[in-house]
Amino acid sequence: MAARIVVTEFVSLDGVMEAPGGEDFKYPGWSFEFDRGDDGNQFKLDETMRADGLLLGRRTYDSFAGAWPHREGEFADKFNSMPKFVVSTTLGEPEWNNTTVLASGDATAQVRKLKDEFDGELQVPGSQRLVQELIGSDLVDQINLMVFPVILGTGKRAFETTPDRRTLRLAESKVVGDGVLVLVYERAA
Amino acid sequence: MRKIKAHFFISLDGVVESPDQWHFPYFDDEMGAAVGAGFAGVDAMLMGRVLYEEWAAYWPEHAEEPFGDVMKGMKKYVVSGSLESADWQNAEVVSGDVAGKLGAIKAGDGGDIAMSGSATTVRWLLRNGLLDELNLLVHPVVVGDGLARLFPADEESAPLELRSSETFKSGVLNLSYAPAAATD
């Protein structure tokens, strides 16, 4: 029994993943400017319904916990009900339903333990700093990307400079909506 | 109108520097065909000074290699503010009013103009509305290592259109983007 860790990001062609749905940024909500089509919406719905839990960094937790409890529908029901694990040393009592704080300073050790104990798919949306750490410690099993046809030119990237090379296997690729790419990469065998 | 078409080997994390360190495991027939197709209708190349100096030192000594003859005969435009002359056969320095001169070259007779590398020049062309195609062969590898990316931080934003996409058996993506047509 071990969890499968799936990072999922909206990125620009230059790899920027910051604030695709809003938040404070030079181009807040930039991903909404593109039509991802019915296929793209279906991909995100299927992806979300496949999740057994979310693993989040502090900032993404704050953003999600501030938005999802006030929403209704399939996505919101799923996000609000499934277990959430937040890597943070500063978050006290989380208010969002079914949230557990992983409070140790050693995120890798915490996530490794969770990965051993949790059964199912743990998705990691956003959570830029946490994702760098997970990639660095080779805890990521799959990376789902929705690549939008724009160079943003500024902002946090899904892949900051990592010390180690990671070879991947492209498991799925398709174009959805108006030139948006859906890419699924898995750890290379 | 002649088109300027840029081609890059690029990693999933956007690295274009030193493809010799990460590209070769992914070179196969499909990629060879894509690279060849990139030269269809092309009769000139455009490059920055750094790539020019690298190639001008390499190709005349390796004329017998595949592409050796092609490289020798091809017209080479070199964008540089510091290079005074280009001694490589059929090479011409473009300096001063580079945008105006390239605009005139594009409006003149001839085939399309290919670029292979020269990230700095490609970014400049994109900013100045002179780039027609951005073709990326995206390799399924996170290179890391601090090698240079095609788009480093603090660039201007540029909307694009995805014109075509193809997935190779190796997991390499063959993507062709064009600058999005201005809407205003």
Interface residues (C-beta under 8 A of the other chain):
Chain A: L13 D14 G15 Y27 I135 P149 V150 I151 L152 G153 T154 R157 A158 F159 T161 T162 P163 D164 R165 R166 T167 L168 R169 L170 S173 V175 G179 V180 L181 L183 Y185 A188
Chain B: L12 D13 G14 W22 L126 P140 V141 V142 V143 G144 D145 G146 R149 L150 F151 A153 D154 E155 E156 S157 A158 P159 L160 E161 L162 S165 T167 G171 V172 L173 L175 Y177 A180
